[in-house]
Amino acid sequence: MDILNYLEQQAVQHGPSGHEYEVAQWMKSLFEPLCDSVTIDPLFDVIALKKATIPTKDGSPAPRVMLAAHQDEIALMVADILDDGSLRMGNVGGVDPRILPASTVTVHARNAKGGYVKLEGVVGALPPHLMSDADRKNNYQREELFVDLGLSAERVKELVHIGDLITLNGPATPLLNERCAAKSMDDRACVGCLLEAAERLQKMGHVFDIYFVATSQEEVGSKGASVAAYAIDPDLAVALDVTHATLPSSRPDSTVPLDAPALSMGPYLQPKLVERLRKTASDHGIKLNLESCSRATWTDADDIQIARSGIPCALIDLPLKYMHTSVELLDMNVLRECGRLLAHFLSELDEGWDENLWI
């Protein structure tokens, strides 16, 4: 898999939470050559099924495993149109207002015929020269910022409506040492891990029916994962999401190194599955870090594990710097290693995988 090309392409797809139609169509086209069937459900979850290649010994239906990584991105929304045509912004999924001043954005508006039009804009703010000494000491609040489209107020009001989406611009930027920065790495980079695993499994046998799911609406409450887990009813699941990589000012207990996948451990995650993933990593020379989650993981794993009558679940983390910005940064080798870990884990799952699950 050409990981850099994938990261470049994902950064230009449109897919804020609840509006994943465009990115879902793109994801579907990527999974189709690698899987037996690919569907998109009513919430825009992309569900790609790779059927078992090894029959069960007693002829019973193949067990099912669900792999989940979310495709939606954080975004903004037009909350008000001011008299001069400037736009005030609401939040869709958690954009920190401190990253917004001087950003470039795209407003997804509509013309008179109802067709969509993309308007490029910049996020402006009152310059510090015009602020009081007291105001200069405070961070910008989202309510104090505005989007300037460079259009007349009349033209803005023709094209833009309350509720129109505003997305951050953040094209993929390759850096040295196999690093890359872009927007929406959270969590489309982890969908890339699923694609890498699916590609590797083309040459590997597996007794499970494998469901690769690019979920929707994770940033607003994992709604897509809940729906997909109910529909698939898997025997076990592995969620993938990004986690915070080490920064100069970060606490050691709040981050993991950027150079290897991390495995979460906590009460929401099935300990025997965690141990099995650790063994797989050890057997195949895959470096693995550990991360503690004393309660909720704040990922799709939380909702998957309580679907139906309960689903044993594990969580693989992809370390990422500068989360929820337009320059989210990762190591492309680690993305590849996540896919390799998944592929080996899936190919080595046998029919007796759950015999000692609860002991």
Protein Blocks (a to p, Z undefined) as FASTA:
>chain_A
ZZklmmmmmmmpccdehiammmmmmmmmmmmmmmmbdcddfkopacdddddfbdcfklpa
cddddddddfbdcddddfbdcfkopacdddehiaafklmgopacddddddfkopacdddd
ddddddfklpcfklmmpccdfklgccdehiafklmmmmpcghiacdddddddddehhiac
dehklmmlmmmmmmmmmmmmmmcccfbdcdddddehklnoopmmmmmmmmnopabdcddd
ddddddfkbcfklcccfkbccddddfkbcfklmmmmmmmmmmnopacdddddfbbnhiak
lmmmmgcjbpaddddddddehihiakbccdfklmmmmmmmmmmmmmmpcfklmmmmmZZ
